[in-house]
Amino acid sequence: MNLMKVIVFKGENSGSMNFIKSALGRIKKFSENEVVCLASLIVALAYDMYYLDIMNPLEYSLSEIGRHNAALFILWSVISGLALLLNVRRFYSRIGYASKVGRSCLYLGLFFLVCTFSNMSREPVLYWIHVGTAILFAVLGFASVAFGLLNIFKKGLKFRILILVFFALIFVDIVMLIIFKQMALYEFIPLILGFAVLFFTNFTEFFRLTDASVAKLHKALAEEIRQAKDGGYRDDNEVLSEVRAKYVGEE
């Protein structure tokens, strides 16, 4: 009798695990859908423009606008964070970027974004925690896009121009922030630039890596993994990172 209960329990547990795996697989597939990623980007851009117009963006910072409109700030964080998550992941997949560094920056940045709306108080300690987490989100979010861009810097002139313009505009915006302090308009510009770059790299054929480049990478990857495993066990991700460092970026 007890044996039957164990068998039934294991069967139910196995069925539950399969259901969870299937559900997670469907969610992952849905999140990678081109239409879903593009829609999230469009919605985020539209809502960002609306949020920016709630109060004078040349007088108030994003945090000050959020302090007067907490629910709208939380909604901005969720919409913008989701768009960044979906499209950076799509960007990495599209260019074959497999390093954990970029993903770590992305996930940590989103974590700090969540932290920003958990301490909106003007109380000095909480205020500076808010400022600190907001800065960390901005830096790590930028880094998650930048690592992917640097990975394709040598893939052609069009990529180099796109990347140099992106970094130049970010630099100009940082200078403007230093001069004019916290203003929502200048705080928003890096996010808008990031979304623009993700749009071009994710949804235009002009910035797609050529089939020859992708085929070259796959061939190199297969050969490197074969050689690495012939010489003893090594982690596939480690081998993949080495292959990308060696081959991606060559003409």
N, C-alpha and C positions, 0 to 999 in steps of 0.2 A: 504493500500500500504506500509506504513511504517512498519506495523507488518510483512508483507511478507519479507521485506528487513532484518528485525531483525532475522527472522527465517532462511533465507538463509545465513546470516552472521554467525549465531551461528553454522549452519550446516557445513559451510566451515571451521570455526575455529576448530570445533570438529574433522573434517577430517584431518586438518593439525596437530593437536596434536596427533592423532592416528598414523599418518605417522611418526612423530618425535619419538614417543615412540617405534614404530616398528623398526625404523632405529637404535635407540640406543640399543634396545634389540639385534638386529643382530650383532652390533659392539661388544657388551659385550660378546655374545656367541662366536664370532670369536676370541676375545682376550683371551678367556679361553680355546681355543682349544689346546690340547696337542702338536700337530705338530707345531702350530704357536709359542707357548712358547719355544719349543725346538729349532726351527729354529732361533728365535731371539737370543737365547743364543749362538748358534754356530756362527752366523754372527757377534755378538758382540765380541766373543773371537778371531775370525779370524781378524776382523778389528783392534782390540786392538793390536794384534801382529804386524800388518802392521804399525800402527801408532807409535808404540814403536821403530820401526826400521828406521823411517824417519831420525832421528838424533841420535847421540850416547846417549843412555839412562843413561850412567854413567857420562855424562858431563852436560846434559841439563835436566831441569825439564819438566813436561807435559806442563806447561804454556809457557815455553820458546820455546818448539817445536811448540805450538799453535800460538805463536806470529809471527813465521816465516811462518806458514801454517794455517792461520785463518779458511779457509773453511774446511780443514781437521779436525781441532779441533772441529768446530761446528758439523760436521758430526759424530765425535767420541762421542760427548756429546749426540746427538740425539739417536744414535744406542745403546750406553751403557745404557742411561737412560730408553729407551723403554724396553730393555731386563730386566733391574732391576725391572721396574714397572710390567711387565707381569708375571715374575717368582716369585717375592715376593708375589703378589696377589694369584698366584697358590699355592705357599707354604702355605700361611695362610689357603686357602680353603682346602688343603689336610690334614692339621693337625687340622682343626677346630678352628683356632685361631681367635677370634672375637673382641679382645680389640681394641679400637680406638687409643691407644698409638702407636702401631706399624705402623698403617696406617698413622697417623699424621707425624711420623718420615719419612716415605717413601715419602709422598707428599711434605713435607717441604724440604727434601733433594733434590728432583727433581727440586723444585723451585729455590733453591740456585745453582744447576747445570746450569740452564738456565742463572742465573745471572753471572756466571763465564765468559761466552763468550760475555757479553755486556760491559765489561770493561777490555780489553786486553792491554790498554795503559801502557807505562812505567812511566807515570806521577805519582808521589808518592802517591797521594790520591787514584786515581783509581787503582793503583797497589795493595795497601793494601786492598782495597775493594775486588778486585779479589782474593787475597790470603785468605781473611776472608770467602768469599762465597765458595771457593773451600774446605776449611777446614770444613765448616758447612755441605757441601754435603757429604764429606767423613765420618764425625761423624754420621750424621743422616742416611745415607745409611747403614752404618755398624749397627747402632742401630736397623733399621727395620728388618734386618736379625737376629740379636742377640736376640731380644725379642721373635721371633718365635722359635728359637733354645732353649732358656731357658724354653719355655713353654713345651717342650718335653724332658727336661733333665732327668726326672725320669722314662721315658717310657721304658727304657731298657739299657743294657750295651753298645750296639752298638751306641745308641744316645749319651750317655755320652762320649764315646771315640771320636766320631766325633766332638762334641762340644768342648771338652778340647783341641784337636789338633788344631781346628780352632782358638780358643782364644790364644793358645800358639804361633802359627805362626804369628798372628796379633801382639802380644806383641813383638816378635823378630823383626818384620818389623818396628814397631815404634821405637825400639832402634836403628835400622840401619838408619832410617831417621834422628834421633837426631844426630847420629855420623857423617853421610855423608851429612847432609843437604838435600836440595831438589834434588832428582835424579828421573828421570822418572821411572826407574826400580822399585825402592822401593815404589814410589807412586802408581804404578800399582798393586803391589802384593795384597793389601787388596781387590781390585775389582775382581782380578782373583780368589782369595780364596772364595770370596762371590759367584761368579758364579759357582765355583766347588761344594760348599755346596748346592747351589740351584739345581744343576744338580742331585746330589745324592739323595736329599730329594724329588725332584719333578718327577724324571724319572726312579727310580730304585725301584724294589719291596722290596729289602732288607731293605730300610729305610721307608717303608710304615707302618703306624700304623696298628696293627692287627685289624681284624674285631671285636674281643671281646672288644678291647679298645674303638673303635668307638661306638659299640652298648651300652656299659656301659655309655659312655658320653651322648648319645642321650636319654637313659632312665632317667638318672639323670636330664638332662636338662628339659625334659617334666614334670617330677615330681616337680622340683623346680619352674618352671613357673606356674604350676597349683596351688601350695601352695601360691606363691606370689600373684597371682591374686585373690585367695580366701580371702586373707587378705587385699585386696585393690589394687588400681592401682599402678603398677610399670613398669618402662621402660624395655622392653624385653632385650635390650643390657646390661643393668645394671645387670639383673638377669643372663644373659649368662656369663658375666665376673665373677660373683661370683661362678657360677657352675664350670667354668674352673679352677678357683683358688682352688676349693675344690676337684675336681675329677680328672682333668688331671694331671698326674704325679704320681698317685697311680698305683701300679702294679695290 
